[in-house]
Amino acid sequence: MTLFRRISSGLSSTLSDAHARLILLFGAEGLLLQFAVSLASASSFCTSLYATNLGATDSQIGMIQLVSNLAAVIFLLPAGVAADRARSAKTLPVCMLAFQGAMLLLYGTVPAMGERRMMFYFIFLALSAGTLVTYNGIWQAFFGDVTPIGQRSRVYAFRNRMIFLVATVAPLVCGAMLSARPDVEGKLNVLRGVFYFCAALSLINAAVVARIPGGRRADAQLAQAPRITPRAVAAALGELARSRRFLTYFIPVMLFYLTWHMDWSMWYIGQIRYIGMSEAQLSVYSAVCNITQLAAMSYFVRVVDRRGVQRGFLIGAVSLAFCPACMLACSLVPAGPRPTVFILVMCLVFTPQCVLNLCLVQLLLNAVPERNRSLCVSLNMIFVTLSSALMPYLGVRLYEALGSDLRAFRLFFLIGLLARCATTLINLAFMGRKSSV
């Protein structure tokens, strides 16, 4: 009883401190959100396995990224406007989490929707995964509105630790549950339970975000909120098109994104069909990659601090260029050890890629004009999201045009290898000219 009182007293004193309460609430928000990111986002192996067990074709697997990211493109600008003009910075994040929870409930019910279940699969995928992408897009502004500048690093670091915990454990548990069910119906029931679980956590998360203090905007702040009109968008696009600094960033980096996104859906097809990975092995692969990247992050942050953002980006781009070569090499390994060899090799190759997001954000912010910066960043994000929507689908269509067999698979990744090497060289050439821009 004494121990319980001590714990209760310590928790009460912690929650009474505004800074500690903010840290705990953002930690809870990140932890609850990461379940949806790890298990129900368009890039999650659970989403692809759900489609496979529903009877999806290769083309439909390629449409997963297409549908979810096109939905995000449609949502992004309206969500940004609504977030800026709301009386409270919490209003839109709370509404989006509640909406996402409702859509995940419907998404988990898709197997009961009869012959049209693939159509409903894509409808509710767009509304749930597209909302998740949009929430992540507006989260940074929300975080800035409710967190004092001096506290941001500590709050953000604690939230990232919570995210890391879920990103490591959740896929492993889900993979083990799926592997224990050998039949299609059993796997679908597990996945339905996973999505219902994520739906419940999203609804709880809406309540958590509503409890985060601050974010109330004064009338003067609302009056200064930008109005995004077709004329403003056209003016921002014209300004970007005339900016030599921005074009020097945008052209090579978009080529990088196009070749990066091309094999996103083919990666899953390769893992399942040609590497022969089980659900448990997919989850181990996801968890181990997450662990190695997190462990290497501090080192690469120091590299960026010493050598610069451009050097850090090129390290990540070179690492990414080796991925198709590793997929090709692993397809030649005997079937028995092939999944294990793939996991070990790819974890090493993927590790330097943890530096990419850190560098890409800084490269963008250095390139966009000061005027209309928020709108310019949003427009750039729309182009990137369009690439992540279209290129995975086009990649699968290329594989199908090549024959949809082992020869086509190897030829596809050979093309991917050459394309990534070429864009890395282009980026290297452009980076060398930036000092004179």
For each residue, the residues with C-beta under 8 A, 3 or more apart:
1: 4 5
2: 5 6
3: 6 7
4: 1 7 8
5: 1 2 8 9
6: 2 3 9 10
7: 3 4 10 11
8: 4 5 11 12
9: 5 6 12 13
10: 6 7 13 14
11: 7 8 14 15
12: 8 9 15 16
13: 9 10 16 17
14: 10 11 17 20 21 24
15: 11 12 20 21 24
16: 12 13 21
17: 13 14 20 21
18: 21 22 213
19: 22 23 151
20: 14 15 17 23 24
21: 14 15 16 17 18 24 25 213
22: 18 19 25 26 146 147 151 155 212 213
23: 19 20 26 27 151 154 155 158
24: 14 15 20 21 27 28
25: 21 22 28 29 208 209 211 212
26: 22 23 29 30 143 147 155 156 158 159 212
27: 23 24 30 31 158 159 161 162
28: 24 25 31 32 162 205 208
29: 25 26 32 33 159 205 208 209 212
30: 26 27 33 34 159 160 162 163
31: 27 28 34 35 162 163 165 166
32: 28 29 35 36 201 202 204 205 208
33: 29 30 36 37 97 135 163 202 205
34: 30 31 37 38 162 163 166 167 170
35: 31 32 38 39 40 166 170 197 198 201
36: 32 33 39 40 41 100 104 132 198 201 202
37: 33 34 40 41 44 132 163 167
38: 34 35 41 44 166 167 170 171 286
39: 35 36 44 46 170 171 174 194 195 197 198
40: 35 36 37 44 46 47 104 107 128 129 132 194 195 198
41: 36 37 38 44 47 68 129 132 133
42: 47 64 65 68 69 125 129 133
43: 47 65 264
44: 37 38 39 40 41 47 48 171
45: 48 49 171 175 268 279 282 283 286
46: 39 40 49 50 171 174 191 194
47: 40 41 42 43 44 50 51 64 125 129
48: 44 45 51 52 61 64 265 268
49: 45 46 52 53 178 187 191 279 282
50: 46 47 53 54 110 121 188 191 195
51: 47 48 54 56 60 61 64 118 121
52: 48 49 55 56 61 272
53: 49 50 184 187 188 191
54: 50 51 110 111 117 118 121 188
55: 52 118
56: 51 52 60 61 118 121
57: 60 61
58: 61 62 269 396 399 400 404
59: 62 63 393 396 397 400
60: 51 56 57 63 64 118
61: 48 51 52 56 57 58 64 265 268 269 396
62: 58 59 65 66 265 266 392 393 394 395 396 397
63: 59 60 66 67 122 393
64: 42 47 48 51 60 61 67 68 125 265 392
65: 42 43 62 68 69 261 264 265 388 389 392 393
66: 62 63 69 70 389 390 392 393
67: 63 64 70 71 122 125 126 130 389
68: 41 42 64 65 71 72 125 126 129 130 133 389
69: 42 65 66 72 73 130 133 385 386 388 389
70: 66 67 73 74 126 130 386 389
71: 67 68 74 75 126 127 129 130 131 133
72: 68 69 75 76 130 133 134 137 385 389
73: 69 70 76 382 385 386 389
74: 70 71 78 130
75: 71 72 78 79 130 131 133 134
76: 72 73 79 80 134 137 378 381 382 385
77: 80 81 228 233 378 382
78: 74 75 81 82
79: 75 76 82 83 92 96 134 137 138
80: 76 77 83 84 137 138 141 228 374 378
81: 77 78 84 85 227 228
82: 78 79 85 86 92
83: 79 80 86 89 91 92 93 138 141 142
84: 80 81 141 225 226
85: 81 82 222 225
86: 82 83 89 91 92 217
87: 91 216 217 222
88: 91 215 216 217
89: 83 86 93 141 142 145 146 214 215 216 217
90: 93 94 142 146 209 210 212 215
91: 83 86 87 88 94 95
92: 79 82 83 86 95 96 138 142
93: 83 89 90 96 97 135 138 139 142 209
94: 90 91 97 98 206 209 210
95: 91 92 98 99 206
96: 79 92 93 99 100 131 134 135 138
97: 33 93 94 100 101 135 202 203 205 206 209
98: 94 95 101 102 202 203 206
99: 95 96 102 103 127 131
100: 36 96 97 103 104 128 131 132 135 199 202
101: 97 98 104 105 199 200 201 202 203 205 206
102: 98 99 105 106 199 203
103: 99 100 106 107 124 127 128 131 199
104: 36 40 100 101 107 108 124 128 195 196 198 199 202
105: 101 102 108 109 195 196 199
106: 102 103 109 110 120 124 127
107: 40 103 104 110 121 124 125 127 128 195 199
108: 104 105 191 192 193 194 195 196 199
109: 105 106 112 113 192
110: 50 54 106 107 113 117 120 121 124
111: 54 117 188 192
112: 109 117
113: 109 110 116 117 120
114: 117
115:
116: 113 119 120
117: 54 110 111 112 113 114 120 121
118: 51 54 55 56 60 121 122
119: 116 122 123
120: 106 110 113 116 117 123 124
121: 50 51 54 56 107 110 117 118 124 125
122: 63 67 118 119 125 126
123: 119 120 126 127
124: 103 104 106 107 110 120 121 127 128
125: 42 47 64 67 68 107 121 122 128 129 130
126: 67 68 70 71 122 123 129 130
127: 71 99 103 106 107 123 124 130 131
128: 40 100 103 104 107 124 125 131 132
129: 40 41 42 47 68 71 125 126 132 133
130: 67 68 69 70 71 72 74 75 125 126 127 133 134
131: 71 75 96 99 100 103 127 128 134 135
132: 36 37 40 41 100 128 129 135 136
133: 41 42 68 69 71 72 75 129 130 136 137 385
134: 72 75 76 79 96 130 131 137 138
135: 33 93 96 97 100 131 132 138 139
136: 132 133 139
137: 72 76 79 80 133 134 140 381
138: 79 80 83 92 93 96 134 135 141 142
139: 93 135 136 142 143
140: 137 143 144
141: 80 83 84 89 138 144 145
142: 83 89 90 92 93 138 139 145 146 215
143: 26 139 140 146 147 152 155 156
144: 140 141 147 152
145: 89 141 142 214 215 217
146: 22 89 90 142 143 212 213 214 215
147: 22 26 143 144 151 152 155 214
148: 151 152
149: 152
150:
151: 19 22 23 147 148 154 155
152: 143 144 147 148 149 155 156
153: 156 157
154: 23 151 157 158
155: 22 23 26 143 147 151 152 158 159
156: 26 143 152 153 159 160
157: 153 154 160 161
158: 23 26 27 154 155 161 162
159: 26 27 29 30 155 156 162 163
160: 30 156 157 163 164
161: 27 157 158 164 165
162: 27 28 30 31 34 158 159 165 166
163: 30 31 33 34 37 159 160 166 167
164: 160 161 167 168 290 294
165: 31 161 162 168 169
166: 31 34 35 38 162 163 169 170
167: 34 37 38 163 164 170 171 286 287 290
168: 164 165 171 172 287 290 291
169: 165 166 172 173 287
170: 34 35 38 39 166 167 173 174
171: 38 39 44 45 46 167 168 174 175 282 283 286 287
172: 168 169 175 176 283 284 287
173: 169 170 176 177 283
174: 39 46 170 171 177 178 190 194 279 283
175: 45 171 172 178 179 278 279 280 281 282 283 284 286
176: 172 173 179 180 280 283
177: 173 174 180 181 190
178: 49 174 175 181 187 190 191 279 280 283
179: 175 176 278 279 280
180: 176 177
181: 177 178 186 187 189 190
182: 186
183: 186 187
184: 53 187 188
185: 188 189
186: 181 182 183 189 190
187: 49 53 178 181 183 184 190 191 279
188: 50 53 54 111 184 185 191 192
189: 181 185 186 192 193
190: 174 177 178 181 186 187 193 194
191: 46 49 50 53 108 178 187 188 194 195
192: 108 109 111 188 189 195 196
193: 108 189 190 196 197
194: 39 40 46 108 174 190 191 197 198
195: 39 40 50 104 105 107 108 191 192 198 199
196: 104 105 108 192 193 199 200
197: 35 39 193 194 200 201
198: 35 36 39 40 104 194 195 201 202
199: 100 101 102 103 104 105 107 108 195 196 202 203
200: 101 196 197 203 204
201: 32 35 36 101 197 198 204 205
202: 32 33 36 97 98 100 101 104 198 199 205 206
203: 97 98 101 102 199 200 206 207
204: 32 200 201 207 208
205: 28 29 32 33 97 101 201 202 208 209
206: 94 95 97 98 101 202 203 209 210
207: 203 204 210 211
208: 25 28 29 32 204 205 211 212
209: 25 29 90 93 94 97 205 206 212
210: 90 94 206 207
211: 25 207 208
212: 22 25 26 29 90 146 208 209 215
213: 18 21 22 146
214: 89 145 146 147
215: 88 89 90 142 145 146 212
216: 87 88 89
217: 86 87 88 89 145 221 222
218: 221 222
219: 222 223
220: 223 224
221: 217 218 224 225
222: 85 87 217 218 219 225
223: 219 220
224: 220 221
225: 84 85 221 222
226: 84 232 372 374 375
227: 81 232
228: 77 80 81 232 233 375
229: 232 233
230: 233 234
231: 234 235
232: 226 227 228 229 235 236 372 375
233: 77 228 229 230 236 237 375 379
234: 230 231 237 238
235: 231 232 238 239 372
236: 232 233 239 240 372 375 376 379
237: 233 234 240 241 379
238: 234 235 241 242
239: 235 236 242 243 369 371 372 376
240: 236 237 243 246 247 250 368 369 376 379
241: 237 238 247
242: 238 239
243: 239 240 246 247 367 369
244: 247 248 437
245: 248 249 367 437
246: 240 243 249 250 367 368 369 376
247: 240 241 243 244 250 251
248: 244 245 251 252 367 430 433 434 437
249: 245 246 252 253 363 364 366 367 434
250: 240 246 247 253 254 367 380 383
251: 247 248 254 255 430
252: 248 249 255 256 423 426 427 429 430 431
253: 249 250 256 257 360 363 427
254: 250 251 257 258 383 384 387
255: 251 252 258 259 423 426 427
256: 252 253 259 260 317 423 424 427
257: 253 254 260 261 384 387 388 391
258: 254 255 261 262 387 391 423
259: 255 256 262 416 419 420 422 423
260: 256 257 320 420
261: 65 257 258 264 387 388 390 391 392 395
262: 258 259 266 391 392 394 395 416 419
263: 266 267 323 324 392 395 412 413 416
264: 43 65 261 267 268 388 391 392 395
265: 48 61 62 64 65 268 269 392 393 395 396
266: 62 262 263 269 270 392 395 396 399 409 412 413 416
267: 263 264 270 271 327
268: 45 48 61 264 265 271 272
269: 58 61 265 266 272 273 274 396 399 409
270: 266 267 273 274 275 327 331 409 413
271: 267 268 274 275 277 282 285 342
272: 52 268 269 275 276 277
273: 269 270 276 409
274: 269 270 271 331 406 409
275: 270 271 272 327 330 331 338 339 342
276: 272 273 335 338 339
277: 271 272 281 282 285 339 342
278: 175 179 281 282 339
279: 45 49 174 175 178 179 187 282 283
280: 175 176 178 179 283 284
281: 175 277 278 284 285 339 343
282: 45 49 171 175 271 277 278 279 285 286
283: 45 171 172 173 174 175 176 178 279 280 286 287
284: 172 175 280 281 287 288 343
285: 271 277 281 282 288 289 342 343 346 347
286: 38 45 167 171 175 282 283 289 290
287: 167 168 169 171 172 283 284 290 291
288: 284 285 291 292 343 347
289: 285 286 292 293 346 347 350 351
290: 164 167 168 286 287 293 294
291: 168 287 288 294 295
292: 288 289 295 296 347 348 350 351
293: 289 290 296 297 350 351 353 354
294: 164 290 291 297 354
295: 291 292
296: 292 293 299 300 351 352 354
297: 293 294 300 301 354 355
298: 301 302
299: 296 302 303
300: 296 297 303 304 312 315 352 354 355 358
301: 297 298 304 305 355 358
302: 298 299 305 306
303: 299 300 306 307 311 312 315 355
304: 300 301 307 308 309 311 312 355 358 359
305: 301 302
306: 302 303
307: 303 304 311 312
308: 304 311 312
309: 304 312 313 359 362 363 366
310: 313 314 359 363 431 434
311: 303 304 307 308 314 315
312: 300 303 304 307 308 309 315 316 355 358 359
313: 309 310 316 317 355 356 359 360 363 427 431
314: 310 311 317 318 424 427 428 431
315: 300 303 311 312 318 319 352 355
316: 312 313 319 320 352 353 354 355 356 359
317: 256 313 314 320 321 356 420 423 424 427
318: 314 315 321 322 352 424
319: 315 316 322 323 349 350 351 352 353
320: 260 316 317 323 353 356 420
321: 317 318 324 325 417 420 421 424
322: 318 319 325 326 349
323: 263 319 320 326 327 346 349 350 420
324: 263 321 327 328 413 414 416 417 420
325: 321 322 328 329 413 417
326: 322 323 329 330 342 345 346 349
327: 267 270 275 323 324 330 331 342 413
328: 324 325 331 332 410 413 414 417
329: 325 326 332 333 345
330: 275 326 327 333 338 341 342 345 346
331: 270 274 275 327 328 338 406 409 410
332: 328 329
333: 329 330 337 338 341 342
334: 337 338
335: 276 338
336:
337: 333 334 340 341
338: 275 276 330 331 333 334 335 341 342
339: 275 276 277 278 281 342 343
340: 337 343 344
341: 330 333 337 338 344 345
342: 271 275 277 285 326 327 330 333 338 339 345 346
343: 281 284 285 288 339 340 346 347
344: 340 341 347 348
345: 326 329 330 341 342 348 349
346: 285 289 323 326 330 342 343 349 350
347: 285 288 289 292 343 344 350 351
348: 292 344 345 351
349: 319 322 323 326 345 346 352
350: 289 292 293 319 323 346 347 353
351: 289 292 293 296 319 347 348 354
352: 296 300 315 316 318 319 349 355
353: 293 316 319 320 350 356
354: 293 294 296 297 300 316 351 357 358
355: 297 300 301 303 304 312 313 315 316 352 358 359
356: 313 316 317 320 353 359 360
357: 354 360 361
358: 300 301 304 312 354 355 361 362
359: 304 309 310 312 313 316 355 356 362 363
360: 253 313 356 357 363 364
361: 357 358 364 365
362: 309 358 359 365 366
363: 249 253 309 310 313 359 360 366 367
364: 249 360 361 367 368 377 380
365: 361 362 368 377
366: 249 309 362 363
367: 243 245 246 248 249 250 363 364
368: 240 246 364 365 373 376 377 380
369: 239 240 243 246 372 373 376
370: 373
371: 239
372: 226 232 235 236 239 369 375 376
373: 368 369 370 376 377
374: 80 226 377 378
375: 226 228 232 233 236 372 378 379
376: 236 239 240 246 368 369 372 373 379 380
377: 364 365 368 373 374 380 381
378: 76 77 80 374 375 381 382
379: 233 236 237 240 375 376 382 383
380: 250 364 368 376 377 383 384
381: 76 137 377 378 384 385
382: 73 76 77 378 379 385 386
383: 250 254 379 380 386 387
384: 254 257 380 381 387 388
385: 69 72 73 76 133 381 382 388 389
386: 69 70 73 382 383 389 390
387: 254 257 258 261 383 384 390 391
388: 65 69 257 261 264 384 385 391 392
389: 65 66 67 68 69 70 72 73 385 386 392 393
390: 66 261 386 387 393 394
391: 257 258 261 262 264 387 388 394 395
392: 62 64 65 66 261 262 263 264 265 266 388 389 395 396
393: 59 62 63 65 66 265 389 390 396 397
394: 62 262 390 391 397 398
395: 62 261 262 263 264 265 266 391 392 398 399 412 416
396: 58 59 61 62 265 266 269 392 393 399 400
397: 59 62 393 394 400 401
398: 394 395 401 402 412 415
399: 58 266 269 395 396 402 404 408 409 412
400: 58 59 396 397 403 404 408
401: 397 398
402: 398 399 407 408 411 412
403: 400 407 408
404: 58 399 400 408
405: 408 409
406: 274 331 409 410
407: 402 403 410 411
408: 399 400 402 403 404 405 411 412
409: 266 269 270 273 274 331 399 405 406 412 413
410: 328 331 406 407 413 414
411: 402 407 408 414 415
412: 263 266 395 398 399 402 408 409 415 416
413: 263 266 270 324 325 327 328 409 410 416 417
414: 324 328 410 411 417 418
415: 398 411 412 418 419
416: 259 262 263 266 324 395 412 413 419 420
417: 321 324 325 328 413 414 420 421
418: 414 415 421 422
419: 259 262 415 416 422 423
420: 259 260 317 320 321 323 324 416 417 423 424
421: 321 417 418 424 425
422: 259 418 419 425 426
423: 252 255 256 258 259 317 419 420 426 427
424: 256 314 317 318 321 420 421 427 428
425: 421 422 428 429
426: 252 255 422 423 429 430
427: 252 253 255 256 313 314 317 423 424 430 431
428: 314 424 425 431 432
429: 252 425 426 432 433
430: 248 251 252 426 427 433 434
431: 252 310 313 314 427 428 434
432: 428 429 435
433: 248 429 430 436 437
434: 248 249 310 430 431 437
435: 432
436: 433
437: 244 245 248 433 434
